Amino acid sequence: MPAPISPRDRLIVALDMASTDEAERLIDRIGDAAGFYKIGYRLGYAGGLGLAERLARAGLKVFLDLKLHDIGNTVEEGVQSLEGLGATFLTVHAYPQTMRAALSGRDAVGGRLRILAVTVLTSYDDADAREAGFALPVADLVALRAEAARRIGIDGIVCAAAEAARVRALIGPDRLIVTPGIRPAGAATGDQKRVMTPAEAVRAGVDHVVVGRPITGAADPRDAAQRIVAEMADVD
């Protein structure tokens, strides 16, 4: 069985902002209330990869949410380049060729980066999936991709918390489930369509929750992070 995860380590704060200066100010304000940060497209393209390396060197954990998806060789070489930053997680889209290439790139350099497969974005509902050309409802598409990821040997799954229990049954206890679209009770859902509270997510079998605006937009980000961690601790 995997080692227990502390409530503080379950929380991943999304640094969805425009500059590394802004991100570093937020990290300073949060202090020791959190120790795991997500860097996605917006910040990644604005110097965020260098920040990722600095955070890792400082002993913080980094989730590179870059959602790689390209021809196999490009994904493989991209993962090899990212391995040296010291990040903990990296996302790729849950297409079989992409997942295999990501694992091959990581293993070729003896890396420790854990590869997470993004099943279906949490901003999608069934209507969005149909518009994109998928015949399956979102929940079934998530299950199909999670099962493929398990067979390929991916380290973890990114899905909405609403699908977590079904995904856990498919992938077993040894792989991670990471969920965005987490909103504390009473928080606005924004552009997310499949959301849960932090406590609900942990009860559903989620290992890590990704929280952005409820923390980054709070008057006191440290307090907001502490409240989320406390909510999850009550479940543990």
Secondary structure by P-SEA (a helix, b strand, c coil): ccccccccccbbbbcccccaaaaaaaaaaacccccbbbbcaaaaaaaaaaaaaaaaaacbbbbbcccccccaaaaaaaaaaaccccccbbbccccaaaaaaaaaaaaaacccbbbbbbcccccccaaaaaaacccccaaaaaaaaaaaaaaaccccccccccaaaaaaaaacccbbbbbccccccccccccccccccaaaaaaacccbbbbcccccccccaaaaaaaaaaaaaaac
